[in-house]
């Protein structure tokens, strides 16, 4: 096995581990806010690593075969990572804000400063 | 005119990024893609110039800010994100949580700065931005594990919530 194949396998393993932890967190945590923690952080990080594995594979193919289609694949995946980093926190923020506005209380919360300012 | 040029160049860069590898012109592109990219970028620039340059403030054109952004993204941000994921992993497995919504006052003045900080907060250890007060730029943050005593203060300690991110947001965006 070549060293870059090993790197790709490690990236896929890290990505799947964190995505899996995100799923477990989604099932285990008590309310919508804590679940969003698991659903946004873990899946963003996991998806970045699986995408990095795709980029690594594409570059390895580009070097070994010289087919320029692989460059397109690598750049598209890189662009997907940037979009993921921009849209994932915005989506989580929108869900959390909508949940709080429609009256979902955080469970087991020790403090809720937002509730105090809301009329 | 300046908003039109900025939007056109941005659209062209994204178009060329998505079509790289289509031919041999300038190593990466086919001539057809190049011409089509310029044509479409001009249309996009004409239509969308008032959305991208909404505030009429061109401070983000300064390359020093981009350099700081890249340093931030590779250094403190990536490190904090890795730490955030180990932290979430730990809480998923043990179930030790002490959640609550706290208030922080980052003392930022611009929309872009607050957006930047709120996104960074969401992707990093134990915190998730829930709401923002648009008049005072105070952020309401859901914190998964509040340290003892921190819930009694009116404004939570900004260093404990997001480390040096507020300083970085000020450096990059303001």
Boltz contact constraints between the chains, C-beta under 6 A:
constraints:
  - contact:
      token1: [A, 18]
      token2: [B, 85]
      max_distance: 6.0
  - contact:
      token1: [A, 21]
      token2: [B, 89]
      max_distance: 6.0
  - contact:
      token1: [A, 21]
      token2: [B, 92]
      max_distance: 6.0
  - contact:
      token1: [A, 24]
      token2: [B, 92]
      max_distance: 6.0
  - contact:
      token1: [A, 25]
      token2: [B, 92]
      max_distance: 6.0
  - contact:
      token1: [A, 33]
      token2: [B, 142]
      max_distance: 6.0
  - contact:
      token1: [A, 34]
      token2: [B, 99]
      max_distance: 6.0
  - contact:
      token1: [A, 34]
      token2: [B, 144]
      max_distance: 6.0
  - contact:
      token1: [A, 36]
      token2: [B, 128]
      max_distance: 6.0
  - contact:
      token1: [A, 37]
      token2: [B, 128]
      max_distance: 6.0
  - contact:
      token1: [A, 37]
      token2: [B, 144]
      max_distance: 6.0
  - contact:
      token1: [A, 38]
      token2: [B, 88]
      max_distance: 6.0
  - contact:
      token1: [A, 41]
      token2: [B, 84]
      max_distance: 6.0
  - contact:
      token1: [A, 41]
      token2: [B, 85]
      max_distance: 6.0
  - contact:
      token1: [A, 41]
      token2: [B, 88]
      max_distance: 6.0
  - contact:
      token1: [A, 42]
      token2: [B, 85]
      max_distance: 6.0
  - contact:
      token1: [A, 42]
      token2: [B, 88]
      max_distance: 6.0
  - contact:
      token1: [A, 45]
      token2: [B, 85]
      max_distance: 6.0
  - contact:
      token1: [A, 68]
      token2: [B, 21]
      max_distance: 6.0
  - contact:
      token1: [A, 71]
      token2: [B, 20]
      max_distance: 6.0
  - contact:
      token1: [A, 71]
      token2: [B, 21]
      max_distance: 6.0
  - contact:
      token1: [A, 72]
      token2: [B, 21]
      max_distance: 6.0
  - contact:
      token1: [A, 75]
      token2: [B, 17]
      max_distance: 6.0
  - contact:
      token1: [A, 75]
      token2: [B, 20]
      max_distance: 6.0
  - contact:
      token1: [A, 89]
      token2: [B, 119]
      max_distance: 6.0
  - contact:
      token1: [A, 89]
      token2: [B, 122]
      max_distance: 6.0
  - contact:
      token1: [A, 89]
      token2: [B, 123]
      max_distance: 6.0
  - contact:
      token1: [A, 92]
      token2: [B, 122]
      max_distance: 6.0
  - contact:
      token1: [A, 93]
      token2: [B, 129]
      max_distance: 6.0
  - contact:
      token1: [A, 96]
      token2: [B, 128]
      max_distance: 6.0
  - contact:
      token1: [A, 96]
      token2: [B, 130]
      max_distance: 6.0
  - contact:
      token1: [A, 97]
      token2: [B, 130]
      max_distance: 6.0
  - contact:
      token1: [A, 97]
      token2: [B, 131]
      max_distance: 6.0
  - contact:
      token1: [A, 100]
      token2: [B, 130]
      max_distance: 6.0
  - contact:
      token1: [A, 106]
      token2: [B, 99]
      max_distance: 6.0
  - contact:
      token1: [A, 109]
      token2: [B, 99]
      max_distance: 6.0
  - contact:
      token1: [A, 109]
      token2: [B, 100]
      max_distance: 6.0
  - contact:
      token1: [A, 110]
      token2: [B, 100]
      max_distance: 6.0
  - contact:
      token1: [A, 110]
      token2: [B, 146]
      max_distance: 6.0
  - contact:
      token1: [A, 110]
      token2: [B, 151]
      max_distance: 6.0
  - contact:
      token1: [A, 111]
      token2: [B, 100]
      max_distance: 6.0
  - contact:
      token1: [A, 111]
      token2: [B, 151]
      max_distance: 6.0
  - contact:
      token1: [A, 112]
      token2: [B, 101]
      max_distance: 6.0
  - contact:
      token1: [A, 113]
      token2: [B, 101]
      max_distance: 6.0
  - contact:
      token1: [A, 113]
      token2: [B, 102]
      max_distance: 6.0
  - contact:
      token1: [A, 113]
      token2: [B, 103]
      max_distance: 6.0
  - contact:
      token1: [A, 114]
      token2: [B, 101]
      max_distance: 6.0
  - contact:
      token1: [A, 114]
      token2: [B, 131]
      max_distance: 6.0
  - contact:
      token1: [A, 114]
      token2: [B, 140]
      max_distance: 6.0
